[in-house]
Amino acid sequence: QVQFVESGGGLVQPGGSLRLSCAAVGTAFSIYGLGWYRQAPGKQRDLVARISNGGNTNYADSVKGRFTISRDNAKNTMYLQMNSLKPEDTAVYYCNVDPPVRLWWGQGTQVTVSS
């Protein structure tokens, strides 16, 4: 059984930074393209950033230039460095493969950007 566990969220002021981590258990992590997703209250879950198994990255326009996705296959871990955070970045952040597998969603980690 595959499990993704997200961590690193919290409350941060506008303009601040956070680094999210995603640990994968039960899968050959390195073979997959991976993604960070987020869901704000009342909205659908959207892809924020993706990284291929070869390390190529893509970002949603709303986070381009502010967020950086990376992966460490040896540690079965993926990261999302978030800088210059804005209130509209407030959401629960999730990780999964890309495209996502419904049964593999974790609990997510809450990111709140507020003064």
C-alpha atoms as a printed R data frame, in Angstrom:
    type eleno elety resid chain resno       x      y       z
1   ATOM     1    CA   GLN     A     1   0.000  0.000   0.000
2   ATOM     2    CA   VAL     A     2   1.289  3.428  -0.962
3   ATOM     3    CA   GLN     A     3   1.170  6.298   1.498
4   ATOM     4    CA   PHE     A     4   2.209  9.922   1.123
5   ATOM     5    CA   VAL     A     5   2.840 11.957   4.262
6   ATOM     6    CA   GLU     A     6   3.046 15.738   4.028
7   ATOM     7    CA   SER     A     7   4.624 18.010   6.645
8   ATOM     8    CA   GLY     A     8   6.006 21.499   7.121
9   ATOM     9    CA   GLY     A     9   2.883 23.616   6.938
10  ATOM    10    CA   GLY     A    10   1.990 26.357   9.361
11  ATOM    11    CA   LEU     A    11   1.023 29.972   9.846
12  ATOM    12    CA   VAL     A    12   3.242 32.532   8.132
13  ATOM    13    CA   GLN     A    13   2.994 36.246   7.429
14  ATOM    14    CA   PRO     A    14   2.693 37.553   3.877
15  ATOM    15    CA   GLY     A    15   6.105 37.635   2.266
16  ATOM    16    CA   GLY     A    16   7.348 34.774   4.412
17  ATOM    17    CA   SER     A    17   8.637 31.333   3.483
18  ATOM    18    CA   LEU     A    18   7.871 27.706   4.240
19  ATOM    19    CA   ARG     A    19   9.366 24.424   3.112
20  ATOM    20    CA   LEU     A    20   7.011 21.493   2.727
21  ATOM    21    CA   SER     A    21   8.156 17.881   2.731
22  ATOM    22    CA   CYS     A    22   6.494 14.804   1.279
23  ATOM    23    CA   ALA     A    23   7.587 11.337   2.337
24  ATOM    24    CA   ALA     A    24   6.498  8.326   0.305
25  ATOM    25    CA   VAL     A    25   6.080  4.862   1.764
26  ATOM    26    CA   GLY     A    26   5.384  1.669  -0.098
27  ATOM    27    CA   THR     A    27   6.371  2.590  -3.609
28  ATOM    28    CA   ALA     A    28   9.358  2.779  -5.889
29  ATOM    29    CA   PHE     A    29   9.426  6.548  -5.571
30  ATOM    30    CA   SER     A    30  12.000  7.242  -8.238
31  ATOM    31    CA   ILE     A    31  10.005  5.898 -11.179
32  ATOM    32    CA   TYR     A    32   7.150  8.358 -10.829
33  ATOM    33    CA   GLY     A    33   6.519 11.891 -11.837
34  ATOM    34    CA   LEU     A    34   5.323 13.704  -8.721
35  ATOM    35    CA   GLY     A    35   3.201 16.701  -7.941
36  ATOM    36    CA   TRP     A    36   2.277 19.137  -5.221
37  ATOM    37    CA   TYR     A    37  -1.404 20.037  -5.129
38  ATOM    38    CA   ARG     A    38  -3.434 22.429  -3.025
39  ATOM    39    CA   GLN     A    39  -7.043 22.905  -2.091
40  ATOM    40    CA   ALA     A    40  -8.445 26.095  -0.647
41  ATOM    41    CA   PRO     A    41 -11.811 26.097   1.176
42  ATOM    42    CA   GLY     A    42 -14.663 25.768  -1.291
43  ATOM    43    CA   LYS     A    43 -12.368 25.239  -4.258
44  ATOM    44    CA   GLN     A    44 -11.152 22.264  -6.232
45  ATOM    45    CA   ARG     A    45  -7.788 20.649  -5.710
46  ATOM    46    CA   ASP     A    46  -5.292 22.028  -8.209
47  ATOM    47    CA   LEU     A    47  -1.796 21.121  -9.301
48  ATOM    48    CA   VAL     A    48   0.758 23.632  -8.049
49  ATOM    49    CA   ALA     A    49   4.010 22.115  -9.270
50  ATOM    50    CA   ARG     A    50   5.209 18.918 -10.870
51  ATOM    51    CA   ILE     A    51   8.563 17.210 -11.213
52  ATOM    52    CA   SER     A    52   9.259 14.368 -13.613
53  ATOM    53    CA   ASN     A    53  11.257 11.279 -12.730
54  ATOM    54    CA   GLY     A    54  14.082 12.936 -14.655
55  ATOM    55    CA   GLY     A    55  13.875 16.152 -12.664
56  ATOM    56    CA   ASN     A    56  12.067 18.403 -15.152
57  ATOM    57    CA   THR     A    57   9.763 20.866 -13.413
58  ATOM    58    CA   ASN     A    58   6.621 22.825 -14.229
59  ATOM    59    CA   TYR     A    59   4.671 25.333 -12.163
60  ATOM    60    CA   ALA     A    60   1.238 26.867 -12.103
61  ATOM    61    CA   ASP     A    61   1.377 30.483 -13.249
62  ATOM    62    CA   SER     A    62   0.235 31.657  -9.826
63  ATOM    63    CA   VAL     A    63   3.372 30.323  -8.104
64  ATOM    64    CA   LYS     A    64   5.961 30.589 -10.862
65  ATOM    65    CA   GLY     A    65   9.093 32.341  -9.614
66  ATOM    66    CA   ARG     A    66   8.098 31.926  -5.957
67  ATOM    67    CA   PHE     A    67   7.893 28.154  -5.422
68  ATOM    68    CA   THR     A    68  10.530 25.523  -6.125
69  ATOM    69    CA   ILE     A    69   9.849 21.797  -6.285
70  ATOM    70    CA   SER     A    70  12.614 19.255  -5.767
71  ATOM    71    CA   ARG     A    71  13.035 15.586  -4.973
72  ATOM    72    CA   ASP     A    72  15.545 13.309  -3.247
73  ATOM    73    CA   ASN     A    73  14.971  9.802  -4.570
74  ATOM    74    CA   ALA     A    74  17.458  8.291  -2.131
75  ATOM    75    CA   LYS     A    75  15.272  9.540   0.736
76  ATOM    76    CA   ASN     A    76  11.943  8.905  -0.999
77  ATOM    77    CA   THR     A    77  11.140 12.541  -0.278
78  ATOM    78    CA   MET     A    78   9.915 15.523  -2.256
79  ATOM    79    CA   TYR     A    79  10.017 19.167  -1.229
80  ATOM    80    CA   LEU     A    80   8.268 22.419  -2.010
81  ATOM    81    CA   GLN     A    81  10.134 25.600  -1.105
82  ATOM    82    CA   MET     A    82   7.632 28.441  -0.946
83  ATOM    83    CA   ASN     A    83   8.876 32.024  -0.859
84  ATOM    84    CA   SER     A    84   7.125 35.392  -1.018
85  ATOM    85    CA   LEU     A    85   3.950 33.790   0.259
86  ATOM    86    CA   LYS     A    86   0.640 35.535  -0.322
87  ATOM    87    CA   PRO     A    87  -2.723 35.208   1.447
88  ATOM    88    CA   GLU     A    88  -4.093 33.503  -1.671
89  ATOM    89    CA   ASP     A    89  -1.581 30.683  -1.123
90  ATOM    90    CA   THR     A    90  -3.592 29.648   1.935
91  ATOM    91    CA   ALA     A    91  -4.735 26.053   1.402
92  ATOM    92    CA   VAL     A    92  -4.175 22.452   2.379
93  ATOM    93    CA   TYR     A    93  -1.200 21.172   0.417
94  ATOM    94    CA   TYR     A    94  -0.996 17.571  -0.752
95  ATOM    95    CA   CYS     A    95   1.494 15.464  -2.647
96  ATOM    96    CA   ASN     A    96   0.826 12.578  -4.997
97  ATOM    97    CA   VAL     A    97   2.104 11.153  -8.214
98  ATOM    98    CA   ASP     A    98   1.398 13.044 -11.430
99  ATOM    99    CA   PRO     A    99  -1.267 12.397 -12.570
100 ATOM   100    CA   PRO     A   100  -2.613 11.637  -9.094
101 ATOM   101    CA   VAL     A   101  -3.898  8.283  -7.875
102 ATOM   102    CA   ARG     A   102  -7.073  8.794  -5.880
103 ATOM   103    CA   LEU     A   103  -6.303  6.143  -3.259
104 ATOM   104    CA   TRP     A   104  -2.860  7.597  -2.562
105 ATOM   105    CA   TRP     A   105  -3.945 11.000  -1.213
106 ATOM   106    CA   GLY     A   106  -2.589 11.732   2.263
107 ATOM   107    CA   GLN     A   107  -3.953 14.049   4.935
108 ATOM   108    CA   GLY     A   108  -2.191 17.102   3.593
109 ATOM   109    CA   THR     A   109  -0.552 19.942   5.491
110 ATOM   110    CA   GLN     A   110  -2.252 23.265   6.182
111 ATOM   111    CA   VAL     A   111  -0.564 26.457   5.016
112 ATOM   112    CA   THR     A   112  -2.058 29.704   6.262
113 ATOM   113    CA   VAL     A   113  -0.689 33.047   5.090
114 ATOM   114    CA   SER     A   114  -2.020 35.854   7.229
115 ATOM   115    CA   SER     A   115  -0.874 38.889   9.150
